[in-house]
Amino acid sequence: MPRSSLIEDIYKISTDLPWWAGSALGGGLFYFLKYYMPTRMSESSPLPWAPMFSALAYGLLAICLAGAAVSLIRQLKQRRLFTKQTSIRSIRELSWLEFEHFVLEAFRRQGYDAQLTNSGADGGVDVILNNEDGLKLVQCKQWKTTRVGVKAIRELAGVVSARKAQGGIFVCSGTYTADAKAFARNADIELIGGKQLEKLIKPEQRSFENAYIEPSPAESHCPRCGSDLVQRVAKRGGNKGKVFVGCTGFPRCRYTKNP
């Protein structure tokens, strides 16, 4: 039974990590068990350690790669979910779990290391954020009511204080009461409502999602990230029909210029 628990723990860790980190974890465990441990053990014992550690190394590598594949598929689904949203109305039609994944992807696109907490055991927190400023805790509420009251904000502030986080962020698809806004200001809790969420998706919907890529790339590279630049034609908005050059690293890099 302990073996099964260890395998489940490693698989869960690799699925929670970014896919590349889960793959790196598998590679590290593989090298440690296949090459390092047999050498060390053979120095103190004549037993044939190599076959045993080799089998364990391949097994854990397979588990980590399987977890990394799950993580990659989940990340691709989250990106697709985010880019499919066209308005606050479509965001409000998301289920509570889809809403959490949408919020997670929104913060990732802002440069955060974002992770979902375990469903049902989050202690009032749905997403955990990390960046150079430290730890932030995010509460998501996809409620049928469009106004969030002070009680929910007070609960998040309590969790932030208990976990000694750098701050808290409350996200809903509606609005907040005056009392909730006042309390949030004093408790240093950031409030994100429907209008802010709609602003997150509007630039994407108006620029890159509604444009197509010309077959031949521009003869230059992005000055910001070094990725290739390609010609695009805006199909909607005030610049409809105009040709511009955009970075293939979008949405990570949003560099554009006139051709």
C-alpha positions in Angstrom: 0.0 0.0 0.0 2.8 2.5 0.7 4.0 1.9 -2.9 0.6 2.7 -4.3 0.5 5.9 -2.2 3.9 7.0 -3.4 3.0 6.4 -7.0 -0.3 8.4 -6.6 1.6 11.2 -4.9 4.2 11.5 -7.7 1.5 11.3 -10.4 -0.5 14.1 -8.6 2.5 16.3 -8.3 3.4 15.9 -12.0 -0.2 16.7 -13.0 -0.2 19.8 -10.8 3.1 21.1 -12.2 3.4 22.7 -15.6 4.0 20.0 -18.2 7.6 20.8 -18.7 8.3 20.8 -14.9 6.6 17.4 -14.7 8.8 16.1 -17.5 11.9 17.5 -15.8 10.8 15.8 -12.5 10.6 12.5 -14.3 14.0 13.0 -15.9 15.6 13.8 -12.6 14.1 10.8 -10.8 15.2 8.6 -13.7 18.8 9.7 -13.6 18.9 9.5 -9.8 17.5 6.0 -9.6 19.1 4.4 -12.7 22.7 5.9 -12.5 23.3 7.4 -9.1 21.7 5.0 -6.6 23.1 1.7 -8.0 26.6 3.1 -7.9 26.3 4.3 -4.3 24.6 1.1 -3.1 27.1 -1.2 -4.8 29.9 0.4 -2.8 28.3 -0.9 0.5 26.5 -4.0 -0.6 27.1 -6.8 -3.1 23.4 -7.2 -3.9 22.4 -6.6 -7.6 20.8 -3.2 -7.1 21.0 -2.0 -10.7 18.1 -4.1 -12.1 15.8 -3.1 -9.2 16.6 0.6 -9.4 16.4 0.5 -13.2 12.9 -0.9 -13.1 11.8 1.7 -10.6 13.4 4.5 -12.7 11.5 3.6 -15.8 8.3 3.2 -13.9 8.5 6.6 -12.2 9.6 8.2 -15.5 6.5 6.8 -17.2 4.3 8.1 -14.4 5.7 11.6 -14.5 5.4 11.7 -18.3 1.8 10.6 -18.1 1.1 13.3 -15.5 2.9 15.9 -17.7 0.7 14.9 -20.6 -2.4 15.4 -18.5 -1.1 18.8 -17.4 -0.4 19.9 -21.0 -3.9 18.8 -22.1 -5.4 20.7 -19.2 -3.4 23.8 -20.1 -4.5 23.7 -23.8 -8.1 23.4 -22.7 -7.8 26.4 -20.4 -6.3 28.5 -23.2 -9.1 27.4 -25.6 -11.7 28.2 -22.9 -10.3 31.7 -22.4 -10.1 32.6 -26.1 -13.7 31.4 -26.7 -15.1 34.0 -24.4 -16.6 37.0 -26.3 -18.4 39.0 -23.7 -19.3 39.1 -20.0 -22.5 37.3 -21.0 -20.5 34.3 -22.2 -18.3 34.4 -19.1 -21.5 34.3 -16.9 -22.7 31.2 -18.7 -19.6 29.3 -17.6 -19.9 26.7 -14.9 -18.2 27.4 -11.5 -15.4 25.1 -12.5 -15.0 26.5 -15.9 -15.0 30.0 -14.3 -12.1 29.0 -12.1 -10.1 27.7 -15.1 -10.9 30.9 -16.9 -9.6 33.0 -14.1 -6.5 30.8 -13.7 -5.6 31.4 -17.4 -6.3 35.1 -17.1 -3.7 35.4 -14.3 -1.2 33.2 -16.2 -1.4 35.6 -19.1 -0.4 38.3 -16.8 2.8 36.5 -15.8 1.8 34.8 -12.6 2.6 31.2 -11.7 -1.0 30.2 -11.0 -2.3 26.9 -9.6 -5.8 25.7 -8.8 -6.3 24.4 -5.3 -7.9 21.0 -4.6 -11.7 21.2 -5.1 -13.6 20.9 -1.9 -10.6 21.6 0.3 -9.5 25.0 -0.6 -10.2 26.8 2.7 -11.9 29.7 0.9 -9.2 29.9 -1.9 -9.6 28.7 -5.5 -6.4 29.9 -7.1 -2.9 30.4 -5.7 -0.6 33.0 -7.4 3.1 33.4 -7.1 5.4 36.1 -8.6 8.3 38.2 -7.5 5.9 40.0 -5.1 5.1 36.9 -3.2 2.0 34.7 -2.6 -1.5 35.9 -3.4 -4.8 34.1 -2.8 -7.7 34.3 -5.2 -11.3 33.5 -4.5 -13.7 33.0 -7.5 -17.4 33.2 -7.2 -19.6 32.4 -10.2 -22.9 33.1 -8.3 -26.3 33.6 -9.9 -26.6 36.8 -8.0 -24.6 39.6 -9.6 -23.7 41.4 -6.4 -21.2 40.1 -3.9 -21.6 41.3 -0.3 -19.1 42.1 2.4 -19.3 38.7 4.1 -17.5 36.9 1.3 -14.7 39.6 1.2 -14.3 39.4 5.0 -13.8 35.6 4.8 -11.1 35.9 2.1 -9.3 38.6 4.2 -9.3 36.1 7.1 -7.7 33.4 5.0 -5.1 35.8 3.7 -4.2 36.8 7.2 -4.1 33.3 8.5 -1.8 32.1 5.7 0.4 35.2 5.9 0.0 35.9 2.1 1.0 39.1 0.5 -2.6 39.9 -0.6 -5.9 38.6 -1.7 -8.0 38.9 -4.9 -11.7 38.3 -5.2 -13.1 37.6 -8.7 -16.7 37.5 -9.7 -18.6 38.0 -12.9 -20.9 40.6 -11.4 -20.4 43.6 -9.1 -19.8 44.3 -5.4 -21.9 46.1 -2.8 -20.7 49.4 -1.4 -19.9 47.8 2.0 -17.8 45.1 0.2 -15.8 47.7 -1.7 -15.2 49.7 1.5 -14.1 46.7 3.5 -11.8 45.5 0.6 -10.0 48.9 0.5 -9.3 48.7 4.2 -8.2 45.1 4.1 -6.1 45.5 1.0 -8.2 43.0 -1.0 -8.3 43.6 -4.8 -11.8 43.2 -6.3 -12.3 42.1 -9.9 -15.8 42.2 -11.4 -17.5 41.7 -14.7 -16.3 44.9 -16.3 -12.6 44.1 -15.5 -13.1 40.5 -16.8 -14.5 41.8 -20.0 -11.5 44.1 -20.5 -9.2 41.1 -20.3 -10.8 39.4 -23.3 -11.6 42.4 -25.4 -8.1 43.1 -26.8 -7.7 39.6 -27.9 -11.1 39.3 -29.5 -10.5 42.6 -31.4 -7.0 42.0 -32.6 -5.5 38.5 -33.0 -8.4 36.1 -32.8 -10.1 37.9 -35.7 -7.1 38.1 -37.9 -5.4 35.6 -40.2 -1.7 34.9 -40.8 -0.2 35.4 -44.2 1.8 32.4 -45.5 5.1 34.3 -45.7 6.7 35.7 -42.5 8.0 39.2 -42.3 11.8 39.4 -42.7 12.5 40.3 -39.1 12.3 39.1 -35.6 10.4 40.5 -32.6 12.6 43.1 -30.8 11.0 42.1 -27.5 11.2 38.3 -27.4 13.0 37.3 -30.6 10.2 35.2 -32.1 9.3 35.4 -35.8 7.1 38.3 -37.0 4.3 37.5 -39.4 1.9 39.7 -41.4 -1.7 39.7 -40.3 -4.9 41.3 -41.6 -7.4 42.7 -39.1 -10.9 41.5 -39.9 -12.8 43.4 -37.3 -12.8 46.7 -35.4 -11.6 50.1 -36.4 -8.6 48.7 -38.3 -10.6 46.2 -40.3 -8.8 45.3 -43.6 -5.5 46.9 -42.5 -2.3 44.8 -42.7 0.0 44.8 -39.6 2.9 42.8 -38.3 2.5 40.8 -35.1 4.6 38.5 -33.0 4.1 34.8 -33.2 4.7 34.6 -29.5 1.2 36.0 -28.8 -0.3 36.1 -26.2 2.9 36.0 -24.2 4.2 38.8 -26.4 1.9 41.5 -27.8 4.3 43.4 -30.0 2.9 44.8 -33.3 4.0 47.3 -35.9 3.0 48.6 -39.2 4.4 46.6 -42.2 
